[in-house]
Amino acid sequence: MPRLANILVEGISVGGLETFIDCPEWKLGFDIGRCPDVAVNRPTILFTHAHMDHMGGVAWHAATRHLRRVGAPTYVVPRENEVAFRELFEVWRRLDKSELAHRLVPLGPGDEFELPCKLLARPFRAYHRVPCQGYGIWSRRRKLRPEHLGKSDEQIRALREREGEDAFETLEIPELAFTGDTLIEVVERTEVVRKARVLVMEVTFLDELVSVQQCREKGHIHLDEVLERADLFENEALLFTHFSTRYSPERVLEILERRLPPSLRERVTALLPQH
């Protein structure tokens, strides 16, 4: 998988089977699918929703991290899932006779969570058949204010010491957005989806094999809907995921090459199963 806007994004995502999006340099995963072995190395998992193909491997993840003595993981879950998530682990503890240690962080739109890598995770509402949220990942950078450009370090220190003025400002950069499973409305309603340097977005159905209406009834995005909104995407790179098993990897690439306009085609990468 090539780097996307200089961010390494890997993983596996097959509609209805499993989704795990991996950001290894941030030691961060989105959803966990059936928990591929590489996911065990990720101490923080941000969950979008509780469908089995996105959350099914979570107990195995906690147990295997304990077995390998790599520390208890942190699970960020939508607030709507907090109670049932705790109950799930209580049942597994009774069955497994183990602690299944982890830290649970319920989060919702409007909240913020600082990741161990110092990036910020902010949920946003996604539109699926069950409660679902995507995540924007933000970095913060200190930058010299324009009016102080060209000043020496001594002059800048003097400003702070004599006048109490901070010559720097803090900029927030939306590095990545992951939509989870959702309707296309998330693009229009959520700025970070359109503006993040990297957008990871499900595009489950690609042609007339499944109509737009049928796709919407399933709570997913159809390529037709993406094409209608092609001008909205300001992202440097887009990673399309969650393709239906109706399409072979070769078919996915053929359809995207044929149907995407040049403005999108040069920025889009497809996350396909590795054979």
One Martini backbone bead per residue (centre of mass of N, CA, C, O) as a GRO file, in nm:
protein
  275
    1MET     BB    1   0.092   0.039   0.026
    2PRO     BB    2   0.078   0.351  -0.025
    3ARG     BB    3   0.127   0.656   0.055
    4LEU     BB    4  -0.092   0.907   0.203
    5ALA     BB    5   0.009   1.204   0.238
    6ASN     BB    6   0.240   1.062   0.419
    7ILE     BB    7   0.040   0.829   0.511
    8LEU     BB    8   0.005   0.525   0.674
    9VAL     BB    9  -0.234   0.299   0.519
   10GLU     BB   10  -0.405   0.008   0.619
   11GLY     BB   11  -0.560  -0.317   0.574
   12ILE     BB   12  -0.911  -0.433   0.599
   13SER     BB   13  -1.203  -0.427   0.358
   14VAL     BB   14  -1.515  -0.610   0.364
   15GLY     BB   15  -1.823  -0.633   0.294
   16GLY     BB   16  -1.962  -0.806   0.578
   17LEU     BB   17  -1.676  -0.923   0.708
   18GLU     BB   18  -1.432  -0.686   0.734
   19THR     BB   19  -1.284  -0.416   0.949
   20PHE     BB   20  -0.941  -0.278   0.928
   21ILE     BB   21  -0.773   0.017   1.016
   22ASP     BB   22  -0.426   0.108   0.963
   23CYS     BB   23  -0.190   0.314   1.176
   24PRO     BB   24   0.122   0.235   1.255
   25GLU     BB   25   0.264   0.514   1.329
   26TRP     BB   26   0.019   0.561   1.554
   27LYS     BB   27  -0.089   0.304   1.691
   28LEU     BB   28  -0.367   0.267   1.508
   29GLY     BB   29  -0.718   0.172   1.506
   30PHE     BB   30  -1.004   0.094   1.299
   31ASP     BB   31  -1.144  -0.118   1.405
   32ILE     BB   32  -1.130  -0.510   1.388
   33GLY     BB   33  -1.301  -0.725   1.305
   34ARG     BB   34  -1.129  -1.040   1.331
   35CYS     BB   35  -0.844  -0.980   1.412
   36PRO     BB   36  -0.576  -0.936   1.294
   37ASP     BB   37  -0.262  -0.979   1.400
   38VAL     BB   38  -0.169  -0.677   1.369
   39ALA     BB   39  -0.382  -0.560   1.576
   40VAL     BB   40  -0.236  -0.644   1.841
   41ASN     BB   41  -0.025  -0.391   1.808
   42ARG     BB   42  -0.277  -0.211   1.885
   43PRO     BB   43  -0.361  -0.010   2.167
   44THR     BB   44  -0.565   0.157   1.972
   45ILE     BB   45  -0.928   0.166   1.931
   46LEU     BB   46  -1.163   0.287   1.692
   47PHE     BB   47  -1.508   0.278   1.705
   48THR     BB   48  -1.800   0.307   1.508
   49HIS     BB   49  -1.942   0.015   1.549
   50ALA     BB   50  -2.131  -0.306   1.633
   51HIS     BB   51  -2.072  -0.468   1.407
   52MET     BB   52  -1.920  -0.764   1.355
   53ASP     BB   53  -1.723  -0.659   1.111
   54HIS     BB   54  -1.601  -0.434   1.338
   55MET     BB   55  -1.610  -0.597   1.652
   56GLY     BB   56  -1.573  -0.916   1.684
   57GLY     BB   57  -1.240  -0.918   1.784
   58VAL     BB   58  -1.206  -0.783   2.072
   59ALA     BB   59  -1.158  -1.012   2.279
   60TRP     BB   60  -0.913  -1.132   2.135
   61HIS     BB   61  -0.739  -0.882   2.158
   62ALA     BB   62  -0.722  -0.868   2.468
   63ALA     BB   63  -0.615  -1.159   2.516
   64THR     BB   64  -0.356  -1.141   2.333
   65ARG     BB   65  -0.218  -0.907   2.474
   66HIS     BB   66  -0.187  -1.059   2.740
   67LEU     BB   67  -0.027  -1.303   2.635
   68ARG     BB   68   0.209  -1.095   2.515
   69ARG     BB   69   0.266  -0.858   2.710
   70VAL     BB   70   0.149  -0.545   2.578
   71GLY     BB   71  -0.098  -0.446   2.712
   72ALA     BB   72  -0.364  -0.265   2.768
   73PRO     BB   73  -0.619  -0.156   2.595
   74THR     BB   74  -0.788   0.097   2.398
   75TYR     BB   75  -1.143   0.173   2.383
   76VAL     BB   76  -1.333   0.343   2.146
   77VAL     BB   77  -1.679   0.431   2.188
   78PRO     BB   78  -1.982   0.479   2.145
   79ARG     BB   79  -2.205   0.581   2.372
   80GLU     BB   80  -2.435   0.378   2.282
   81ASN     BB   81  -2.224   0.117   2.354
   82GLU     BB   82  -2.127   0.102   2.648
   83VAL     BB   83  -2.309  -0.097   2.803
   84ALA     BB   84  -2.287  -0.342   2.608
   85PHE     BB   85  -1.979  -0.362   2.616
   86ARG     BB   86  -1.956  -0.432   2.914
   87GLU     BB   87  -2.134  -0.686   2.898
   88LEU     BB   88  -1.965  -0.844   2.701
   89PHE     BB   89  -1.715  -0.871   2.893
   90GLU     BB   90  -1.856  -1.011   3.126
   91VAL     BB   91  -1.924  -1.268   2.971
   92TRP     BB   92  -1.631  -1.340   2.881
   93ARG     BB   93  -1.519  -1.368   3.167
   94ARG     BB   94  -1.696  -1.608   3.247
   95LEU     BB   95  -1.603  -1.792   3.014
   96ASP     BB   96  -1.271  -1.740   3.030
   97LYS     BB   97  -1.145  -1.674   3.309
   98SER     BB   98  -1.074  -1.358   3.265
   99GLU     BB   99  -1.000  -1.017   3.253
  100LEU     BB  100  -0.976  -0.846   2.995
  101ALA     BB  101  -0.802  -0.597   2.982
  102HIS     BB  102  -0.919  -0.249   2.972
  103ARG     BB  103  -0.991   0.064   2.820
  104LEU     BB  104  -1.279   0.271   2.839
  105VAL     BB  105  -1.400   0.514   2.580
  106PRO     BB  106  -1.651   0.720   2.569
  107LEU     BB  107  -1.777   0.869   2.259
  108GLY     BB  108  -1.872   1.183   2.092
  109PRO     BB  109  -1.994   1.426   1.943
  110GLY     BB  110  -1.779   1.693   2.070
  111ASP     BB  111  -1.549   1.526   2.139
  112GLU     BB  112  -1.217   1.448   2.290
  113PHE     BB  113  -0.905   1.259   2.208
  114GLU     BB  114  -0.592   1.185   2.324
  115LEU     BB  115  -0.341   1.038   2.185
  116PRO     BB  116  -0.036   0.895   2.236
  117CYS     BB  117   0.067   1.056   1.961
  118LYS     BB  118  -0.089   1.354   2.006
  119LEU     BB  119  -0.333   1.320   1.872
  120LEU     BB  120  -0.669   1.398   1.765
  121ALA     BB  121  -0.992   1.271   1.849
  122ARG     BB  122  -1.300   1.327   1.651
  123PRO     BB  123  -1.616   1.279   1.642
  124PHE     BB  124  -1.874   1.186   1.401
  125ARG     BB  125  -2.158   1.165   1.233
  126ALA     BB  126  -2.310   0.879   1.117
  127TYR     BB  127  -2.518   0.687   0.859
  128HIS     BB  128  -2.678   0.411   0.979
  129ARG     BB  129  -2.851   0.129   1.107
  130VAL     BB  130  -2.667   0.215   1.338
  131PRO     BB  131  -2.489   0.344   1.558
  132CYS     BB  132  -2.257   0.598   1.422
  133GLN     BB  133  -1.899   0.687   1.386
  134GLY     BB  134  -1.662   0.897   1.304
  135TYR     BB  135  -1.313   1.020   1.241
  136GLY     BB  136  -1.100   1.275   1.338
  137ILE     BB  137  -0.754   1.360   1.273
  138TRP     BB  138  -0.539   1.573   1.467
  139SER     BB  139  -0.306   1.830   1.449
  140ARG     BB  140  -0.051   2.023   1.624
  141ARG     BB  141   0.092   2.351   1.545
  142ARG     BB  142   0.362   2.566   1.567
  143LYS     BB  143   0.344   2.916   1.458
  144LEU     BB  144   0.455   3.190   1.329
  145ARG     BB  145   0.354   3.489   1.314
  146PRO     BB  146   0.348   3.697   1.050
  147GLU     BB  147   0.449   3.966   1.213
  148HIS     BB  148   0.731   3.786   1.304
  149LEU     BB  149   0.870   3.761   1.056
  150GLY     BB  150   1.234   3.786   1.079
  151LYS     BB  151   1.280   3.748   1.363
  152SER     BB  152   1.459   3.694   1.621
  153ASP     BB  153   1.497   3.507   1.898
  154GLU     BB  154   1.543   3.753   2.085
  155GLN     BB  155   1.287   3.912   2.006
  156ILE     BB  156   1.084   3.691   2.085
  157ARG     BB  157   1.166   3.670   2.382
  158ALA     BB  158   1.111   3.966   2.452
  159LEU     BB  159   0.808   3.961   2.405
  160ARG     BB  160   0.749   3.756   2.631
  161GLU     BB  161   0.900   3.897   2.877
  162ARG     BB  162   0.787   4.206   2.848
  163GLU     BB  163   0.473   4.153   2.708
  164GLY     BB  164   0.344   3.855   2.697
  165GLU     BB  165   0.391   3.758   2.401
  166ASP     BB  166   0.284   3.531   2.162
  167ALA     BB  167   0.442   3.457   1.851
  168PHE     BB  168   0.254   3.210   1.850
  169GLU     BB  169   0.053   2.967   1.680
  170THR     BB  170  -0.216   2.733   1.673
  171LEU     BB  171  -0.248   2.461   1.459
  172GLU     BB  172  -0.505   2.275   1.289
  173ILE     BB  173  -0.482   1.948   1.135
  174PRO     BB  174  -0.648   1.746   0.911
  175GLU     BB  175  -0.531   1.431   0.845
  176LEU     BB  176  -0.787   1.231   0.913
  177ALA     BB  177  -1.070   1.041   0.779
  178PHE     BB  178  -1.329   0.817   0.912
  179THR     BB  179  -1.655   0.704   0.839
  180GLY     BB  180  -1.741   0.441   0.811
  181ASP     BB  181  -2.059   0.349   0.806
  182THR     BB  182  -2.256   0.517   0.543
  183LEU     BB  183  -2.392   0.783   0.422
  184ILE     BB  184  -2.333   1.048   0.202
  185GLU     BB  185  -2.408   1.289   0.397
  186VAL     BB  186  -2.131   1.314   0.542
  187VAL     BB  187  -2.001   1.502   0.332
  188GLU     BB  188  -2.195   1.755   0.361
  189ARG     BB  189  -2.196   1.769   0.702
  190THR     BB  190  -1.863   1.720   0.710
  191GLU     BB  191  -1.576   1.887   0.688
  192VAL     BB  192  -1.345   1.677   0.747
  193VAL     BB  193  -1.416   1.492   0.509
  194ARG     BB  194  -1.334   1.709   0.285
  195LYS     BB  195  -1.037   1.821   0.430
  196ALA     BB  196  -0.876   1.597   0.479
  197ARG     BB  197  -0.593   1.471   0.366
  198VAL     BB  198  -0.728   1.193   0.452
  199LEU     BB  199  -0.975   0.971   0.308
  200VAL     BB  200  -1.176   0.719   0.462
  201MET     BB  201  -1.410   0.542   0.246
  202GLU     BB  202  -1.698   0.401   0.184
  203VAL     BB  203  -1.764   0.189  -0.126
  204THR     BB  204  -1.965  -0.069  -0.182
  205PHE     BB  205  -2.101   0.033  -0.453
  206LEU     BB  206  -2.044   0.069  -0.833
  207ASP     BB  207  -2.320  -0.023  -0.976
  208GLU     BB  208  -2.609  -0.179  -1.114
  209LEU     BB  209  -2.610  -0.428  -0.928
  210VAL     BB  210  -2.673  -0.187  -0.726
  211SER     BB  211  -2.870   0.037  -0.624
  212VAL     BB  212  -2.896   0.325  -0.463
  213GLN     BB  213  -3.142   0.248  -0.293
  214GLN     BB  214  -3.035  -0.022  -0.188
  215CYS     BB  215  -2.786   0.096  -0.057
  216ARG     BB  216  -2.934   0.287   0.144
  217GLU     BB  217  -3.089   0.059   0.293
  218LYS     BB  218  -2.795  -0.049   0.404
  219GLY     BB  219  -2.607   0.210   0.477
  220HIS     BB  220  -2.457   0.307   0.203
  221ILE     BB  221  -2.223   0.369  -0.056
  222HIS     BB  222  -2.234   0.495  -0.382
  223LEU     BB  223  -2.065   0.585  -0.657
  224ASP     BB  224  -2.277   0.774  -0.776
  225GLU     BB  225  -2.268   0.969  -0.527
  226VAL     BB  226  -1.978   1.054  -0.558
  227LEU     BB  227  -1.991   1.172  -0.848
  228GLU     BB  228  -2.201   1.400  -0.770
  229ARG     BB  229  -1.953   1.504  -0.544
  230ALA     BB  230  -1.660   1.552  -0.657
  231ASP     BB  231  -1.620   1.871  -0.583
  232LEU     BB  232  -1.600   1.835  -0.255
  233PHE     BB  233  -1.315   1.709  -0.266
  234GLU     BB  234  -1.008   1.826  -0.092
  235ASN     BB  235  -0.834   1.596  -0.079
  236GLU     BB  236  -0.528   1.449  -0.135
  237ALA     BB  237  -0.654   1.165  -0.032
  238LEU     BB  238  -0.822   0.850  -0.121
  239LEU     BB  239  -0.980   0.570   0.055
  240PHE     BB  240  -1.133   0.295  -0.065
  241THR     BB  241  -1.388   0.086   0.088
  242HIS     BB  242  -1.601  -0.189   0.140
  243PHE     BB  243  -1.636  -0.386  -0.076
  244SER     BB  244  -1.816  -0.592  -0.231
  245THR     BB  245  -1.819  -0.938  -0.308
  246ARG     BB  246  -1.926  -0.890  -0.603
  247TYR     BB  247  -1.628  -0.783  -0.630
  248SER     BB  248  -1.347  -0.797  -0.770
  249PRO     BB  249  -1.050  -0.651  -0.769
  250GLU     BB  250  -1.044  -0.611  -1.077
  251ARG     BB  251  -1.324  -0.478  -1.096
  252VAL     BB  252  -1.275  -0.237  -0.922
  253LEU     BB  253  -1.049  -0.110  -1.094
  254GLU     BB  254  -1.208  -0.088  -1.358
  255ILE     BB  255  -1.436   0.096  -1.258
  256LEU     BB  256  -1.270   0.331  -1.148
  257GLU     BB  257  -1.119   0.396  -1.410
  258ARG     BB  258  -1.385   0.449  -1.578
  259ARG     BB  259  -1.564   0.649  -1.369
  260LEU     BB  260  -1.360   0.837  -1.280
  261PRO     BB  261  -1.259   1.134  -1.260
  262PRO     BB  262  -0.959   1.283  -1.282
  263SER     BB  263  -0.980   1.442  -1.006
  264LEU     BB  264  -1.003   1.154  -0.853
  265ARG     BB  265  -0.824   0.928  -0.973
  266GLU     BB  266  -0.542   1.057  -0.871
  267ARG     BB  267  -0.646   1.016  -0.544
  268VAL     BB  268  -0.733   0.717  -0.565
  269THR     BB  269  -0.756   0.434  -0.346
  270ALA     BB  270  -0.776   0.081  -0.316
  271LEU     BB  271  -0.891  -0.147  -0.075
  272LEU     BB  272  -0.752  -0.466  -0.107
  273PRO     BB  273  -0.716  -0.780  -0.105
  274GLN     BB  274  -0.466  -1.001  -0.003
  275HIS     BB  275  -0.301  -1.287  -0.174
   0.00000   0.00000   0.00000
